[in-house]
Amino acid sequence: MGIQKLILVGGGGTCSDVLSIIEAINSLAPTYQCIGILDDSDEIQNKSLFNLPVLGKLDCNKLCWEDARYVDCLGSPNNFLRRQQTLIQSGFKLTSFESIISPHACISNTSRVGIGSIIYPGNVLMSNVQIGDHVTILPNCTFNHNIQIGNFSIVTSGVNLSGDVTVGDECYIGTGSAIKQGVNIGSGSLVGMGSVVIRNIPPNEIVAGNPAKALKK
């Protein structure tokens, strides 16, 4: 199999991180060639970013880059609920995205990582962890047995998920959070940094604290 060409979607900090993961992958075996970045910021058009050309705004994906796949580098606490909508409105096929998995992540043979997801180094996925599509997992998280993470969710650094936890679609789990065994996090919810979640969280709720309590919808 030849080297896969990639176009990174979003030129923020996640893009820089993903490039370092790709560098680590290529150091083991030549796998990817990054040919450019798509970003909607007017300030960086027709310039270079992270030593790659900015090829245009997100809707430029309608142009033809032969054999290229995309990498989803969007996502922050301010826009995590709009990632899927942004990609669809810009004309992307969600199946045209590549999953980028750090060689320094530990993933069991019984676990699955969906299309377009990014797994940073230092993550540990134990038995039967099911990661949805377009999920981003930042470094040094621990996922115990039978965990499910819904599509377009973001799990930030140092999160500890006990067994049998379910996280819905389009959730944001803040840095250093811990989620008790068997807890369900409803779709569209945000868990604040350093929170300890010991009860189920309804959809579209913001929680924080130890123990985590609702702040607002």
Secondary structure, DSSP 4 states (H G I P E B T S, - for coil): --PEEEEEE--SHHHHHHHHHHHHHHHHS--EEEEEEE---GGGTTSEETTEEEEE-GGGGGS--TTEEEEE----TTTGGGHHHHHHHTT--GGGBPPEE-TTSEE-TT-EE-TT-EE-TT-EE-TT-EE-TT-EE-SS-EE-SS-EE-TT-EE-TT-EE-TT-EE-TT-EE-TT-EE-TT-EE-TT-EE-TT-EE-S-B-TT-EEETTTTEEEE-
